[in-house]
Amino acid sequence: MVAATACVMFGLGGAAFDPAGGEVVLCRKIAALGVEIAGSPYQETDRDAIIAVLTAAHAKGHKLIIGGDSLGANNAPAIAAAVRHQMGVDYIFGFQPSLYGGHNQISPNVIRARCIYNPNFFETGGLGAYKWEPMDGNARTKLAVITTTDFHPGDDDVAMQQLVLNDITRIIAS
């Protein structure tokens, strides 16, 4: 098993409204795999703190993982792009990226990505209806996109969380 660090972000208001099976529980599950969670879950606005954690983890030779819910999911590709000239990112994941907030394409420094979203605007009010795309010319990133009818697929959805946990298990096993 290789060392890895994951930085996971809440969506807007997530710290106040995180459900019983949400981001805090997902972070515990990631930590149980042997991954350092470095203070996760973060607020979606903690970009500089997350970049500092990733930079320190990269210096130690860790695999790098970034993920989040809603606006936190919107920010995962943005943070990966912000560090792209300094380091590669092994995996990003996002549950219900929002039509609101920044829309960033996945940069080629990301090896694997998983986006789980609900494309039906009327089921989510747009809060989970944004789908990640790779940057033009990015042939490197292996992007898996999963559609669901769930309003918040990362919250209490054990099956969707398990997809992410399986991905992380494969990354740390390599």
N, C-alpha and C positions, 0 to 999 in steps of 0.2 A: 504494500500500500504506500502511495506517495502522499506527502504532506499537501494540504490544500487549505485555502482560506476562502470563506464565503461572506459576502456583504449583501444582506437582504434588506429591502426597504418596504415600509408600510406605504399605503396610498394616503391620500389626503385625509386627515383625521383618523388614520388607522390606529394610532396609539390609544385613542379614546374609545374607538368603536370595534377594535379587534374582537371577533367572535371567539368562542371557546376553542374552536379547532383551527383558528386562523394562523397568522404570521408567526406569533410567538411559539405555537406548537410546531409549526413547520421548521422553525429555527432549531428547536430542541431535537427534532428528528434528524436534521442535517448534522448537528453536533454529535448525536449518537453514532453517526457513521464514522466519526473520527476527524471530522472537518472542523477547523477553527472558525467560529462564527463572529469573532472580533467585535463584540458589542451589538450584533444584530438582534432584533430588527431596528434599523435606522428610520428616521423620518425621511420622506422623499426629498427633502431639501438639504440633506446632509452630504451633499456632493463632495465638498472639500475633505471632510473627514473620511469618507469612503475612499477617495483617491489616495489619501495618506496611508490608510490601512493596506490598500492594494500595493502601493509602492513598497512598503516595508515587507509585505509578504513575498512580493516578487524578488526582493533582494535576498530573501531566505530560500529561494528556489521553490516556493509553493505554487501549486496549480491555483488559478484564480477563477472564482465563480461570483457572478453578480446576478441578483434577481429581485423581483418585487411584485407587488399587487398594484393595479390601477395606475396612479401617477408614479408610483415606485417602478412599475413595469415600463412606463414610458421612459423613465430615467436610466434604466439598465443599458440600453444601446448608447445613450448619450455619454454615460460614464465610461463605457468601453471605448468609445471614439475619443474621449478626452485623454486617455492614456495610450492611444494606439501607437504613437511614435516611440514610447518608452518600453512598452511591454505587450505581450500577447495575453489574451483572455481565453481561458479554456472553455468556459461555458457561461451563457447568460440564459435566464429564464424569466418569463413574465406571465402572470395571471391577469386577465382582463385589462390589457392596456386601454387607456381611455381615449376617446375622440378629443377630449379636452387636454390641455397641457402640450408639452413639446412632442413633436413627431420626428424621431431620429431613425435613420436607416442604420442597419447593422454594418459596422466597418469590418474590413477584411482581417483585422487582428483577432477577431473572434473565431474560434474553431467550431464550436457547436452552439446552437441556440434552440430554445423551445418557447413558442408563443401559444398560449392557451387563451382563446377569446370567444366571445359570443357575437357573431356578425349581425345579429338582429337588434337594430337600434331601439326598437319599441320594447324589447325585453329588458334592456339595460339603461335606457335613456342616454345611450352613448357612452356610459361609464365603463363599458367593457367591449366596445365594438371596433377597436382599432387593431389592425393586423400589422405586425412587423414585416419589413421587407429588407433585403440586403441592399447595400449601396450599389449603384451601377458599376459593373465590372467586378464585383465581389464574387468570385467563383470559389473562394476558400471555405466560407462558412457553410456548415451543414445545418440548415434551418428546418425544424419540424414545426408545423403549424397544426394545432388541434382546435377544431370548432366544437362548441358545446352550447346547449340551451340554458345552462346554469347561469344565474345572475352574477354570482361571485365564485368562480370555479376553484380558486385557491383557498377559500374559506370553508372549512368543514368538508370539502370534497376529497375524501381519502384517496380515491382512485386517481384523480388529477395530481394530487401531491405525490402519489407513488410514482407517477411517470417521471417527475423531477428527481425524486430520490433514486430511482433506478439509473437515471442518467448520471447523477453524481457518483453513484457506486461504481459505474463503469470508468468514470474519469479517474477516480482515486485508485482503481485497481490496475491502471495502465502504467 
